[in-house]
């Protein structure tokens, strides 16, 4: 079981598709809770989270501190961080469940995973950003924050979690290290 954590700020429009994509995980019993860590939105972000049954936490703190606070409040042994507008594609539930079971068995969950970027064949008109992301992955480049992050809570704590730095998500990926980050078989797209 896992907790999905989504950082928001003025995100009512991009939060809806992200939450909708998580429904299969909730109905399968994989997602126990969704925590929306908001930076004080003035739009309908809180209402969207409430209607979806999310736990809504608001704080003026930096992104890193908000994400760390949300992780500390999580009630499950696994955490899945998604950016608002991040939409895991069909098949993600099985890919995430498989990774969690394998990680627990093999190495005590001392690994993390990210969603694969959409393949060029998945896109009708791949933009330069998507093509560059595919090339980066194909040639051994590191994971990017927009790919989400699946991590055991104890491993998250062991590497120090999110920190109060400018690019906290990328800093966490660097702290985990490329060799301990797997790529899930399921992709995730990012809506802008």
N, C-alpha and C positions, 0 to 999 in steps of 0.2 A: 504494500500500500504506500501511496505517496501523496505529498502535498504539492500542488501546483502553486507557484508564487509568481505574480505578475505585478511589476512596478508600473504605476500609471501617473499621468498628469495631463489633465484636459484630454482624456482618452475615450470619451463615450463612444465615438464612432468606430475606433479600431479595437476596442475591447469586446464588442459584440461578436465578431467572427472568431476571435481567439477563444472566448468562452464556449461558443457553439461547437468548436472543434474538440473541446474537452469532454463533451457530453458522452461520447462512446466510452471514454475511460471511466467516467463516473458510473455509467450503467453496468460496465463490466466488473465493477468493484475495485478497480485499480487506483482511482483517485478517491481519497478519503475526504479531502477538503481543498478548497481554493482560497488562497489569501491574496487579496488585492492590496498592495502597499502603495498608497496614494500620497502625492506631494501637496495636497490641498487644492484639488481641482474645484473650479467654480461651475463647471458644466454638469451634465447628468451622469458622470462616472459613478458616483456613489449609488445612484438609483439603479443603474445597469447592474452593478455588482450585487445589490440587494435583491433585485428581481431574480438573478441567477443563483441566489443562495450562497454567495461568497462571504467570507469574513472580510470586512473592510476595515483597514487600519490606515489612519491618516497621520502624517507627521511632516513637519517642515524640514526634517533632517535631510542630509545628502542622500543620493541614490544608494550608495554603499551601505550607509547606516540603516536605511529603510529596509533594504534586502536582508541585511544581517538580523535585524529585529524580527522580520517576518519568518526567517529560518528558525530563530530561537523560539518563536511561538508555535511552530509546526508540531503536530501531534503524531507524525509518522516517521519511520526510519529512512525514507527516501524523499528527496526534494527535486522538483522539476521547475527550473526557472525559465520563463518565457517572456519575451518582450511583448508589449501590447501590439497587436497586429500580426503576431506570429501565429501561423495556422499549421499545425501538424497535419499531414495528409493521411488519407485512409491507409490503414495498416500500422499506424503508429502505436496502437495499444499493444499489439502482439510484439512489436519490436522492442518496446520499452519493458514489457513484462519479461521477455526472453533475456534481455540484458541484465535486468535486476537479479533474476534467478541465477544466471551464469556468474555474475560478479560475486554474489553471496557465496556460491559454492567454491569457486576457484581461488579467489584472492581476498576473501573477507571484505569485499566491496571497496577495495583501495583503487578503484578506477572510476572514471566518469564517462559520460557519453554526450554527444551532440547529435542533433538531427542532420542528415545530409542535406546539402543545398539541392534545390531542384535541378535535375539533369536538363540539359539543353533540349532533349526530346520531350521533356515534360512541359516545356514552355512553348506557347504559340509564337511569340516573338521575344526571344531572350534578349535582355538588355545587356549593356556592357558590364554592369555590376554582376549579373548572374554568370556571364561567361568568365569573368575574372575569378569569381568564387570557385567555379568548377576547375579552372586551371590551377588555382592555388591548392585545392584539395588533391587534384591528380598528381601534382608534383611535390607533395609533402608539406604543403603550407599548414599553418596552424588553424585551429578552430576559431571561429568568430562569434561574438556575442549574439548576433542575430540567429544563430543556429540553435539557440536555447542551451540548456545544460541540465543533465540528469546526473545526480550525485547522491551517494549515501550521506545521511546527515553526519555520521561519525567521521567520514572522510572530509566532508566540508569543514567540520570543526578542526580536524587535524591540520588542514592546510591554512587555517586562519580565516576562512570565509571571505566575504566581501570586506573590503577596507574602505576607508574614507579618502579615496584618491579620485582624480578626475575621470579616468576610464576604469572604473571599478570592475566591470564585467571582464574586460580584457586582462586586467591584472590578476583576477582569479584564475582565468584560463592559463595564464603563464605560470602561476603558482602550482597549479595541478601538474603541468608539464605535458608536452605533446605525447609522450610515450604512455601516459596513463589516461589518455582520452580516446575512446573508441567512437566510431561513426556508426550510428544506427542505420538500419536498412531503410527506414522511413524518412521521407523528406519533410521539410517544413518550409513554407513560403512566408514571406513577410509582406504584408499589405502596407502601402504607404498612403 
